[in-house]
Amino acid sequence: MNAPADWTAAPTLSGRHVSLEPLQARHVPGLQRAVEGTGLDQLWFTQVPSVVGMAAYVDAALQAQAEGKVLPMVIRDAGGEIVGTTRCYALDASVPKLSIGYTWYAPRVQRSGVNTEAKLLLLQHAFETLGCLAVVFETSWFNHASRTAIARLGAKQDGVLRNHTRHPDGTPRDTVVFSIIDTEWAAVKRHLQFRLDSHA
């Protein structure tokens, strides 16, 4: 009999282009280097922290993990350099389902095999280890790059939640919701592996 899935610990996952490991306070300097000078923190519709705000960002993620709300991870490229972060959130083992988000990457690895493989590894963990029925992705209506990237994964748009929450600057946020369900996973996995091979 298989051991029950662990919904309390962020997984360690690795592939050819990327590795993910549980976020820790010691990762702050690497994350600061990844975001420094990129301007990512200036995008009003995202939640990318500044260099100065990185320690608080990591502390908040670790506190949320301690409360059982999120599973935060740091992302490394093939050379072992930290290039971003992501997390699983809205964890619901009773369904089971979860959301993947709070993801950002250093610009040098955007539109590379890094995101494709990171999402493949996370989705494989969600569907094949945790046994999820659905995985959800959410983004701001104004984050067109994120919306396009999520659709490229093979996720389907479920709808738009109007005035669902607020952007970091306090303005109301319409949230675009996408999902992948368990019966779609085999095709999505094949699609992501095909895309990943193009980066080889």
Phi, psi and omega in degrees: 000134181289147176291149179298146180295145181263110179263008184253344184241132175295137182281161168255121186228143181213151178215204182284321187259342193206155170222146178239139179218158181304132179295136177222162181301330182293348180277352184306310181301320179294321177291324177296319178295323182294328185261342186298128176075007184270337184078003182299325182286353179270352179284111189296338185263007179242174180241040178278126182284157174279171175303314182294325183271002187295317182299318179294323178299313179293318178302317181295321179295318180291325176294318178297325177294318179299333179271002177079019185264330186218162172235091184274145181224151172260150184246131177242147175278184184298335178274359178091002181278138178291127183234004179162193182209160178206173175201157167264138181214182185050048184287128179219091183290344181286340182278304353268151176203166176202169175245150175243130180183203187052038185260131171214151182229150169301139184306329185295340180251001177292146183060030176244188178288350184298306182293319180302312182287324178300315180292322177301314180295318180293317180293322178298319177297316183296311185278321189264334178261313182272346178071033184296146172273334181206149172234131187249145174233136179231144177206164178292146175307325184277351181270076186295325179297318179293318179300318179294318181295320179294317179298324180296335178293335186110005177286150179256142180283124179274327182161188180235125176266110185285136181046045186289322181203203179233147171290166179304332180274003176097348180287148179299142181244125166277125184258124175271125185251128176239160173207160169235131179252167190301324181287346178265348190300318183301316180290319178296318179299315179298318179299314181292322177295322177296315179297322181294322179298331179290342178265355184294000000 
